[in-house]
Amino acid sequence: MAQFGVKRSVLRSVLLNFLNFGIAFMLVSAERSLKHGETTKESETNNNYFLKAINFLWKSDESGYHHVWPEMELNWQIVLGSVIGFFGAAFGSVGGVGGGGIFVPMLSLIIGFDPKSATAISKFMIMGGAASTVYYNLKLRHPTLDMPIIDYDLALLIQPMLMMGISIGVVFNVIFADWMVTVLLIILFIGTSTKAFFKGVETWKKETILKKEAARLSASNDSDNGDVDYKPLPSGPPKDNTDKGVSVWENVCWKELGLLCFVWVAFLVLQIAKNNTGTCSVLYWVLNLLQIPVSVGVSLYEAVSLYKGRRVIASKGDQGTNFRVLQLVTYCAFGVLAGVVGGLLGLGGGFIMGPLFLELGVPPQVSSATATFAMTFSSSMSVVEYYLLKRFPVPYALYFTAVATVAALVGQHIVRRLIILFGRASLIIFILASTIFVSAVSLGGVGISNMIGKIERHEYMGFENLCKYGS
């Protein structure tokens, strides 16, 4: 019954997300009709209105995107941007979301990059923060089970689909107008942050009950040091002995890591080959489509193994077995959705994966570590794609990536100490929810401001020409 409830909850979340995307695109169409304020002649017939709408959304010889790359020099913008980027990376790495929702507004509003260049640099920063976080997590164990804190089977199921979604999202980032991205972002982030917040409240209440029970048992046993041997909740705080670091070699599952690296290398080869072909040629699209069998093949291998019981998602404990086909398909669909969002908005796929893993019953520490592990592969691939598209200045990207790398290590260390001190792993969930909400407000505010500015300047706000930018 519990598994059925989780399955129904996840399925409902998938349907709501696709419904939100549908509503967003309806709003997109409505907004377009208001932009130019045309005369009543344009609505004489439905056919003319349709043609006008198409003409507004698509003009192959026009573009609303222009590079704005400020000179790199020591000034107050760099200092303030570095401070904001540091805290964004620290909190983003803890929540397993990367911090892109804070990086993009910082790079756009303070440093002065155009929104799409800011998106590309944001991916570079996410990659640096994710890599350092993974290095930190490789020394840690699961809070309640004898296994690494990174769930490699869960990553192997989701990461290939995430990579495929990233490629789709990067293409959408080139094609979509900024205001379309803004509408999608606000709808998606408000929903996921709300869901994560209520999950945090639920976990906080369970932890409170656990702590009260421990205190009651301690008092009844007249223990001198107050320590009681009790079994913590799967999402509860780590015991002292589970938080101790171990050898990195002991925490690496080499077979799963090898498959994940295979997916990454295959995508890299396809991206480089695609960049050396004629844009929008037959070979160009063939190379794009070859990503599908690579990602689907590896995820399908893991899904079949989970379905037949040859493998388990061990971080869920006893609930990590007996998966149904619909459940596995749903998880893979979420992986694609997370990748599309990550590539489109320049964010870590953790904005989708974090809440998803929590809904699956994965402990917060494992959810954050596994989402960040998967993001390391996806964000690095996004960086390659954006670099091939010449979307960011390398010196700026390297500097802010260094800031994010250091910040992620500091954030992980401090928050882990706080979890042990207060005995509440729900802190990770609240950090996740807060980061997503702040990202929704900041990115949404920047997007709306840019949208209003373009309307006032009567700039083109339709779809971009992918073939033009790839050449």
N, C-alpha and C positions, 0 to 999 in steps of 0.2 A: 504493500500500500504506500509506504514511504517512497519507494522508487517510482511508483506511478505518479505520485504527487510532484516529485522533482521533474519527471519527464514532462508532465503537463505544464508545469511552471516554465520550463525552458522553452517548450513549443510555443506557449503563449507569448513569451518574450520575443521569439523570432518573428511571429506574426505581427506583433506590435511594432517592431523595428521596421519591417517592410511596409506596414501601413503608414508609419511616420514618414518614410521616404516617399511614398506615394502622395501624401498630403503636401510634403515639401515641394514636390515637382508641380503640383496643382497651384500652389502659391507662387511658384516661379512663373508659371504661365500668366497668372493674373497680374503680377507685378509688371511684367513686360508691357502689357497693354496700357498701363498708366504712365509710362516713362516719358514719351514724347508729347503727350497731350494733343493728338491729331484732331482734325476737324471731323464733323459728322459724316462727311462724304465717305470716309473710310469704312463706315459700318452700313453702307447701302445694301450690301448682300453678305451672306455668311461666307461665301467663297472669297470675296475681297478681304474680309476680316482675317480669314485663315491665311491668305497670301501675305497680308501685311505682317501678321504675327511671325510667319516663317522668315520673312525678309528682315524683321527686327532681330530675331534670334540668330540668324546666320547670314553673314556677309564674308565670303571667302577672302576678299581683298582687304578686310579691315581687322584691326586688333585693338583690344583694350589693355594689352599688356606691354609695358615698357620697363626695361631694366633701370633700377635706381640703386647704384652701388656707391655709397659714400666713401671718401678717402679714409684710410686707416691711420689715425693719429690719436695721441693721448689727449683726451679732453673729458669733460664731465659726462658726456654721453657714454663713453667707453666705461668709465668708472661705475656709473649708475647701472648700466646694462650688465656689467660683470657681477655686481651685487645681486641684482634681481635674478640673473641666470644661475648664480650659485645656489640661492634658496630654492629656485624652481627645480633645479637638478636634484638637490638634496631631498625635497619632499616627493618629487616625481619618482625617484629611484625607490624610495621606501614604499610608496603606493603601488609600484609596478606599472606606472603609466608613462614614464619617461620625462614628463614635464613640458612637452611640446606646446600645450595650451598656454603656458607662461612665456616660453621662448619666443613664439611667433609675435605676440603683441610687443614684447620688449624690443625685438629686432626691427619691427615696423615703426613703432611710435617713438622710441628713444634713439636707436641707432640711425634709423632713416631708410631702411631697405624697403623696396616695394613688397607687397604682400606675398607674392609667389617666390621671390628670392629669399624672403624671410622663412618661408616654409621649407625651402631646400636646406638652408643653414641649420634650421631647427632639427632636421633629420640627422645632420652631422653631430649635433650636440647630444641627441638622444642615443646615437651609436656609442659615443664616448662614455656617457653615463651608464649605459647598459653593460658595456664591456667591463668597466671597473666594478660594477655591482655583481656581475656574474663571478668575477675573480674572488670577491669577498665571500659570496655565497658558497663557492666550491669547497670552502673549509668548514661548512656548517652541516648539521644533521637535522632531520625531521624533528619537530618539537615533541612528538609522542611515539614515533615508530623508529625502528632501527633501519633507516634508509637515508639517502641524501635529501637535503631540503629541496632540491630541484627534482621534480617528478619527470623523468625522461620519457616515460610512456605517454604521459599527457602532452608533453611538448612534441613528441613524434607524431601524434594524431593531429595536432593543430598547426604546427609550424609550416609544413608544406603548403597547406591551404592558405595560410597567412602570407606566404611568399607570393603565391599566385594573385591573391587579393591586392598586395602591394603594387604589382605590375599594373593591374587594372586601375588602381587608385592614382598612380603617377600619370597615366594617360588622361584620366579624368581631370587631374590637376591642371594639365596643359589645356584641355578643351573647355572646361567649365569657366564661366565668369565668376569673379570673386563673390558677387552677391548671392549666387546660387549656393556656393560653398557655405556662406554665412547662414542661410536658412536651414540647410541640412544640419549644420553643426549645432545650432541652438536647440533644435528639436531633439536631436540624439543625446546631447550632453545633459540637458535638463533631466531627461528620463533616466539615464544611467546613474547620474549622481544621486538622484532621489532614491533609486533602488538600492544603491550601495549604502546610503545613509541608514535606511531602515534595517538593512542587514547588519550594520554596525551596532545599532540599538539592540537588536535581537541578541547579538553575540555578547554585548556588554551585560545584558540581563542574565545570560547564562553564566558568565564569569562571576557576577555578583553572587548568584546562588552557590556556585562552586566555592567561593571564598568564605561565605557564611558557613557552609557545611564543614569546611576545613577547620574554621575557628571553633565550631561546636565540638568536633571530634577531638580537637586539641585540648579543649577545656575538660572534656569528659575523661580523657586519658591522663590528665595531669602531667603532660609532657613538659620537661624542663626547658627544652629549646623551642618548643612550639611547632616543630616539624612533624607532619603526619604523612604517612605513606598512603596516599590516595591516588586514584586514577583520574587524571585531568581530562577535561573535554577535548575532543579532537581539534577544536578551534581555540582552545585555551592557551594560557601562557606556557612557555617551555620550562621543563624542569632544569635544575642547575646542570645536571650531567649531560643533557641533550644539547645545550648551547655551547659546549666546549668544542673548540676547533679540532679537526682531524686532518690527516694528509689529503691533499688535493687528489692524488692518485686513487685514494680509497673512495672518493666521492664521485668519480667519473664512471659512467656506464658507457664503455667504449663502443659497443655495437650500435647503440642508439645515437651516440654522438657521431659515429661514422656515417650513418644514414642521413642525419641532419646536414653534415658537411657536404655529402654527395649532392643533396638538393641545392645547397648554396652554390657549389661549384658549377653545377649544371645550369643554373639560372645565370651565373656570371658569364659563362661561355656563350650562352644564347644572347645575352645583352650586348656583349662585345661584338659578336657576329652580326647582330641586328644593326648595330651602329655603323658597321662597314658596308651596309647594303643601301640601296636606294630607298629613301623613305616612302612608305606606302606602296612599295613594289610588291609583287607576288611573294618573293623570297622573304621580304620584311614581315609579312603577315604569317607566313609559314613558320618562321622562327618564333614569332609571338605565340602561335598556337601550340608549338612544341612544349611550352611551359606546362600545358594542361596535363599531358600524360606523365610528366616527371612528378608534379605535385600530387596528382590524384593517385598515381601508382604507389607512392610511399605511404600516403595517408590510408589508402585502401588496404595495404599490407598490415598496417597497425590496427585498423578497424576490424579486419577479419580475425586477427589474432586475439583481440579483445572479445569479439563476439563468441569465438570458439573456446575462450578460456585459457588459451596458451599464454596470454599476457594479462596483466591486471594493472589498473591505476592504483598503485599501492598506497598513495597518500590519502586515499579515501577510507582506508582500513577495510572492514568487511564489506562495505558498499562499493568497492572498486571492481566488482566482478558482475557477471550476468547482465551484460549490456544488451539492449535491444537495437535492432537495425535503425529504427527511427531516431533513437537517442544519438547514435553515432553519426548519422547523417546531419542531425541538428547541430552537433558540436562542430562538425566540419564546415557547415554553412556559417556558423558564427566566426570560424577562423577566416573564411573568405571576407566576411563583412568587416572584421577587425582590420584586415589588410587593406581593404578599399578605403576605410576611414583613415588609416595611417598614411597611405600614399596620397590621398586626396587632400588631407588637412595638414600634413607634415607633422603628425603626432605619432606617439607610440601606439601600437595595437592594443596595449594594456588597457586603454580606455574601454575596450569591449571585453578583452580577455579577463581582466581583473574581476569585474562583476560576474562574468560567466563562471569562472572557477569557484568563486564564493558560493554561487547558486548550486554548483555541483557538490558542495559539502567539503571542498578542499580547505584546510586551515589557512588563515590569512598569511602566515609566514611563507607557506609553500606556494600559495597563489601568487604572491608578489615575486618570489624568486623564480618561479616557472614562467610567468608572464615576461619578466625581464630577460630571462634566458632566450625565449623565443624572439623577443624584440631585437636582441643582438644580431641575429641573422637577418631579420626583415629590414631593420634600419640600415644595416651596412649595405644591403642590396639597393635600398632607396638612394643611398649616397652615391653609389656607382651610377645609377640611372640618371640622377640629377646632374652628376658630373659630366656624363656623356651629353646631356642636353645643355651644358654650360649655363647652369642656373645659379651659381654662387661664386663669389671670389674666394679662392683658396686660403689666403692669409687670414681673413676674418673667420672663416670656418675652423681653421686649425686653432686659433686663439680661444674661441668660445668653447670648442670641444675640450680643450685642456681644462678650462674652468669647470665644465660639467663633469669631467672625469674625477677631479679632486672632490668636488661637492658631493658626488654620489657616494664616495667612500666615507666621507665625514657623516653624511646623513644616515647611512646604514649603521654605522657604529653607534651613534648617539641614540637612535630610536631603539636599537636592540637592547641597549643598556636600560632604556626607559621601560621597555616591555618586561624585563626581568625585575626591575625595581618595583613597578606597580602591579605586576602580575596580570596584565591585560593586553592580549594580542589584538583586541578590537581597536587599539590605537591605529593599527595599520589600515583598517577599514575606514575609519574616520578621516585619516589622511588621504586615502584614495578618493572618498566622496568629496572632501573639501577641494582637492586638486582639480577634479573634474568640474565642480561647480564654478570655481574661480576661472577655469579655462573657458567655460561657457560664457561667463560674463565678460571676460577680457577680450576673447576672440570675437564674440558676438558684437561687443561694443565697437571694436575696431572695424569689423566688417560693415556694420550699419553706417558708421561714419564715412567709410570709403564709398559706400553705395550712394549716400546722399551727395557727397562731393562730385561723383561722376554724373549724377542726374543734373546737378546744377550747372556743370560744365558741358552738358549734352554730349558726353563721350559715348563711344560704342560700348554696349554692355551685353553683347551676344556671345555665342560660342566662339572659341578660337579654332584656328585651322591647325590640326595636328600635323598634317603633312608639311605645312609651311615652317613650323618650328623645328621639326626633325631634320630639315635640310640644312 
